[in-house]
Structure formats: structure tokens, C-alpha cells
Amino acid sequence: MAKQKIIWSGKAKKKLIKILEFYAERNKSKFYSAKLYQRFNKELKILLKQPDIGIKTEIESVRGLIVDDYILFYEYNSEFIIIHTIWDCRQNPNDFQIK
């Protein structure tokens, strides 16, 4: 079996960058942003080993991986884990869209 690869959608990349830039600007330091990025990567390494650990969503093929105050919504198959978006759980749920 080939090793799965993490693929970030354009939307997920934009949200990740926005989150990391927000904390760098707010804290006047990149320390927390780097720590949060490392945390995401640590959890994604676990996801590569056990892709079905995320919580099920209303969309049958999409799962959510909880990482601190965030949920990474993803789909997977034998080749890829596709990160669709990152959701900050402190945001207004009415603004939420997975894809």
C-alpha cells in the first residue's frame, strides 16, 4: 500500500495563513504561530496513520479533526487526505462552509 499524502485545498491554505498571520500580528511575535503550525502538523501525522479518527459530519465522506480551538475538515482515500478547510470553533457557526 502506498503512503497517503496530505493535500491542502486552496481554501484551507488561505485560512491557515490567515490564522497564523493573525496571531503573529496580534502577539507581535511568530512564536505562537509556529507553535500552532507544529501542532497542526503533529495531528496530521497521526491522521496519516489513522485517517478515520476524525468525527463524522453531515457530509458522508467528510470528517473533522479537532485540534485545540480548530477543526480541520478533510476527506480521504487510499492515496490522499484532502484538507478542505479549517474552522475556528469560536466563530459564528452561521458562517460555516466545508467546501
C-alpha positions in Angstrom: 0.0 0.0 0.0 1.4 3.4 -1.0 1.7 6.0 1.7 -1.0 8.6 1.8 -0.2 12.3 1.1 -1.7 15.4 2.7 -3.2 17.8 0.2 -4.4 21.3 1.3 -7.2 22.8 -0.7 -6.7 26.5 -1.7 -9.4 27.5 0.8 -7.6 25.6 3.6 -4.2 27.1 2.7 -5.7 30.6 2.8 -7.4 30.0 6.1 -4.2 28.5 7.6 -2.1 31.5 6.5 -4.8 34.0 7.8 -4.8 32.3 11.2 -1.0 32.2 11.5 -0.7 35.8 10.4 -3.4 36.9 12.8 -1.5 35.5 15.8 1.8 36.9 14.6 0.4 40.4 14.2 -1.7 40.2 17.5 1.2 38.9 19.5 3.9 40.9 17.7 5.8 37.6 17.5 5.7 34.5 15.3 6.3 32.2 18.3 2.7 31.2 18.9 2.0 30.9 15.1 5.0 28.5 14.8 3.8 26.5 17.8 0.2 26.3 16.4 1.6 25.2 12.9 3.6 22.5 14.6 0.5 21.3 16.5 -1.4 21.0 13.2 1.4 19.1 11.6 1.7 16.7 14.6 -2.0 15.9 14.4 -1.8 15.4 10.7 1.0 12.9 11.1 -1.4 10.9 13.4 -4.1 11.3 10.8 -1.9 9.8 8.2 -1.7 6.6 10.3 -5.4 6.6 11.3 -7.4 8.6 8.8 -10.7 7.6 10.2 -10.2 9.1 13.7 -11.9 12.4 12.8 -15.5 13.0 13.8 -18.2 12.3 11.1 -20.0 15.3 9.6 -23.3 15.7 7.8 -21.4 15.2 4.5 -20.8 11.4 4.4 -17.2 11.5 3.1 -16.0 14.4 5.2 -14.6 14.1 8.7 -13.4 16.7 11.2 -10.2 16.5 13.2 -10.3 18.6 16.4 -7.0 20.5 17.1 -7.3 22.8 20.1 -9.9 25.5 19.1 -9.9 24.4 15.5 -11.5 21.7 13.4 -9.7 20.5 10.2 -12.3 19.2 7.8 -11.0 16.5 5.4 -11.7 13.6 3.1 -9.5 10.7 2.5 -8.9 7.8 0.1 -6.1 5.3 -0.3 -3.8 7.9 -1.8 -4.7 11.3 -0.3 -6.0 13.1 2.7 -7.5 16.3 1.4 -7.9 19.2 3.9 -10.9 21.2 2.8 -11.0 23.9 5.4 -10.0 24.9 9.0 -12.8 26.1 11.2 -12.1 28.2 14.3 -14.8 27.0 16.8 -15.1 30.4 18.3 -16.5 31.9 15.1 -20.2 32.3 14.2 -21.5 28.9 13.2 -23.8 30.5 10.7 -20.8 31.5 8.5 -19.6 27.9 8.3 -19.0 26.1 5.0 -16.9 23.0 4.5 -16.4 23.1 0.7 
